[in-house]
Amino acid sequence: MAKARVEAGTIGGNRDRRPSLVDDAYAAMRDAIREARLPPGYQASEQEIALRLGMSRTPVHEAAIRLQEDGLVRVLPRRGIRILALAPEDMREIYDVIIAIEGRAAELVATLSGPERLRAADDLDAHTRAMEAAQAAGDLPAWGRADAAFHAALIGHARNGRMSRIVQAINDQSHRARMLTLNLRRGLEASGADHRQIAAAIRAGESEVALAAARDHRLRARSELLPLLADCGLTHL
């Protein structure tokens, strides 16, 4: 009996240390959707998607259910999986949520203890430097990844699990639109300046300033992105 318990514990321990097949399928599908390798509007059977990703059908099925909860796909009984598209109005709603949550996150981070606040500000500044280096190198995809990392870090340092889950879901939905319009955006330097202002307010423990800076940053981004979508005639993203 003891041997059985040890063996079961060993198996369980291995499983805990190694992502499950469903986790692997979820991560692969999520990344393919974010980067438009599975483009909006694409519909296929679970088996077709599994073959495309080099996986088996069962974990793809389970992953699709999770992705449906995230708002990235729709599981169609007996018809497969459809990758959901976004409309400009969806982006407007997404920004309404992000503006509110990130402002509150910055406010929370600015109220942390001194050492924690400084670590958070240093982390945010590091992501901003990565953005500036990517821009100097003309690597817009890397700029986009560093920008996304800044905002993920801001939410992460706020230490609110529900906030993190909500923002991850809507960021996954909006990522394609942001990357699609990155080549069309002007004044990327302004984003870096905004980020430094947010980090500086957090470093100084000025919660109201941090809230306002984070909110104004996302308001400016929204005022740039939505007209771009309209000018380009993009109705589905």
Buried (B, 14 or more C-beta within 10 A) or exposed (E): EEEEEEEEEEEEEEEEEEEEBBBBBBEBBBEBBBEBEBEBEBBBBBEBBBBBBEBBBEBBBBBBEBBBEBBBBBBEEEEBBBBBBBBBEBBEEBBEBBBEBBBBBBBBBBEBEEEEBBEBBEBBBBBBBBBBEBBEEEEBEBBBBBBBBBBBBBBBBBEBEEBBEBBBBBBBBBBBBBBBBBEEBEEBEBBBEBBBBBBBBBBEBBBEBBBBBBBBBBEBBBEBBBEBBEEEEBEEB
